[in-house]
Amino acid sequence: MESPPEVVNFGKSIIVPSVQQLAKQPLDKLPPRYVHDFVSSGLRTSDDSSLLSVPVIDLQSLVSGDRMDYELERLHSSFNARSASSNFRTSTVLVPSAMVDTEKTDQEPYCSDTNVIAREEETEMQRRKIQKKKLWQQPDNHEGFGQLFVVSEDQKLDWSDMFYITTLPSSLRRTQLFELLPPNLGETLESYSVEVRRLAMTILGQMAKALKMDSEEMRELFSDGVQSMRMNYYPPCPEPDMAIGFSPHSDADALTILYQLNGINGLQI
C-alpha cells in the first residue's frame, strides 16, 4: 500500500487587498498601512557616497578558468565586508538565456494586468483575471498571490503583490496550486526550477571554497533543501520615499537568487 503524499504547510498569512488594484485608484498619498517611517529616515540611495558597493562576481570565471582564484578571493572579501549578510551581483548567469527569457515572457502577464499585450482581445484579458483569482492565497496557506507573513490587521504592508510557490522537492508542492497554473507557465517553472537549483548548488559550493570550507559538505548540507520561488510586482507608487516593496528580514533562506525581470529604476537592495 502506497504512503499518502507528504503534506507540509510552511505557514499562513492574513489575506490583504491587491496593491495592484489599489494603485489603479486616484491616490495622492499612501494609505497609512503602507507608510514605513523608517524608510524616509534611514534609507540610503544609490547617490549616497557612504553606500557600500555590491561586488560583481563573474560566475563563469568563478567555476572554471584561469580567473577562478581571483573570483574566489573577491567572493571571500564580500563576506568580510558584510558580516551580517553577504550580497553580490553577477555579470553572468549560468541558467540558459533562452529559459530565462521564456520564464519572463510566461510569468509577466499574470503578475501585471497592465502589461497585457495591447492586441490581446478583451475576452482573453478577462480569462487571465479569472485565472489569477484562483491563484490567490487561501486562509490556511501562504502560497499563491498575496503578501507573506501578515499576522495582524495593524501590521505595515509592502507596496507590492507577490506570487509565492514551493517548487522543489516536488513532493512538497501544493499540487492543486500547480494544476491551476497556465500550462505554459507550469512547464516553464518545472524546468526553470531545476536549472536554478543547479545554479544554487554551484554557488553554495564556491561560497564554501571562498570560506575555506569543504564544498562537498556544503552541497550535502543543502542537497535536500526546499526551493521556493517568489515573483514580485511593484505597481506605481504615489509616495515611493515612504513605501517599501520587500520588508527587511522577510527572506529567511540560505541563498536568494534575485533576477530583475524588467527595468525597475527604484530597485534598491
Sequence and secondary structure as in RCSB ss.txt:
>XXXX:A:sequence
MESPPEVVNFGKSIIVPSVQQLAKQPLDKLPPRYVHDFVSSGLRTSDDSSLLSVPVIDLQSLVSGDRMDYELERL
HSSFNARSASSNFRTSTVLVPSAMVDTEKTDQEPYCSDTNVIAREEETEMQRRKIQKKKLWQQPDNHEGFGQLFV
VSEDQKLDWSDMFYITTLPSSLRRTQLFELLPPNLGETLESYSVEVRRLAMTILGQMAKALKMDSEEMRELFSDG
VQSMRMNYYPPCPEPDMAIGFSPHSDADALTILYQLNGINGLQI
>XXXX:A:secstr
                  HHHHHTS  SS  GGG  HHHHHH   TT TTS    EE HHHHHSSTTHHHHHHHH
HHHHHH SS    EES  SS HHHHHHHHHHHHHHH GGGS TTS HHHHHHHHHHHHHTB BTTB  EEE SS 
 STTS   S EEEEEEEESGGGS HHHHHHS HHHHHHHHHHHHHHHHHHHHHHHHHHHHTT  HHHHHHHHTT 
 EEEEEEE    S GGG  SS TT    S       S  TT   
